[in-house]
Amino acid sequence: MKRAESKSHSPAAKLLHHFVGHLANERRLSAHTILNYERDVAALIELAGEAPLAGLQLPNVRRFVSQLHARGLDGRTLARMLSAWRGFYRYLARDHGYANNPCVGLRAPKAKKALPHALSPDEAGRMMDIPADDKLAMRDKAIYELLYSSGLRLAELTSLAPADINFADATVRVTGKGAKTRVVPVGSQALAALALWSKKRELLVKDGVDALFVNRNGTRLSARAIQYRMKEWALRLGIATNVHPHVLRHSFASHVLQSSGDLRAVQEMLGHASISTTQVYTHLDFQQLAKVYDAAHPRAKRKS
């Protein structure tokens, strides 16, 4: 008990206490954010042990990061901790005369990119098989058909207006990241579902609301409501996978790529600025990449 008490009154602990006050009173951060900062800086103090904070150098902090990584902390968590440590030392430099920030220039190990699970074609088909026996079910069916047919992001879908659907051309006009607009094909089944929903929408929508998808009150449907309804439908349809809108986008990309092998076309439809993003997104294996390369690169073709 005495040991814990002395630790709480150590110079480092007092500095942390003052830092927490700075975050609350000057920066006015939320209680949750302050708690994260406090926990991360407390971890630094524990790793430093008896070593004074003012004497820590870059190699010391690099060793601390390695120790935490060895304990199983991932790159994202370590990056957050390093950010907290850098902020702590900036505060110490400003208010306590510290001349050195040993965290500057140090990067956390790269975090593994967690790729969403793609539905199988059969699971995707079952997800579209909603008994459209009321207005909201018709709306949900149209949403899922459009997400899977055209690979839209959730934010892109919720921002759509009725005029963005071109039934004659079988396309949808999408405003994506960076306010970039693209036109994406829409499949026949999605068009049919959208046509049915458009008729029911007129019975629900409030005057002045220009959203393609509206809720039971006639106002724009929120992203959270779409996510919630999708999970509900997946359970009712007996799909065990954790289904959310991004899974349908990922499934669209995977299934189109598997069928066509056209990486560039998938990139355009997804609205990716870089083709490397599409490669990661659609979890291409090496054989598929080699096939695309052999077919596309003029110097990759074998001489007959």
Secondary structure, 3 states (H helix, E strand, C coil): CHHHHHHHCCHHHHHHHHHHHHHHHCCCCCHHHHHHHHHHHHHHHHHHCCCCHHHCCHHHHHHHHHHHHHCCCCHHHHHHHHHHHHHHHHHHHHHHCCCCCCCCCCCCCCCCCCCCCCCCHHHHHHHHCCCCCCHHHHHHHHHHHHHHHHCCCHHHHHCCCHHHEECCCCEEEEECHHHCEEEEECCHHHHHHHHHHHHHHHHHCCCCCCCCCECCCCCECCHHHHHHHHHHHHHHCCCCCCCCHHHHHHHHHHHHHHHHCCHHHHHHHHCCCCHHHHHHHCCCCHHHHHHHHHHHCCCCCCCC
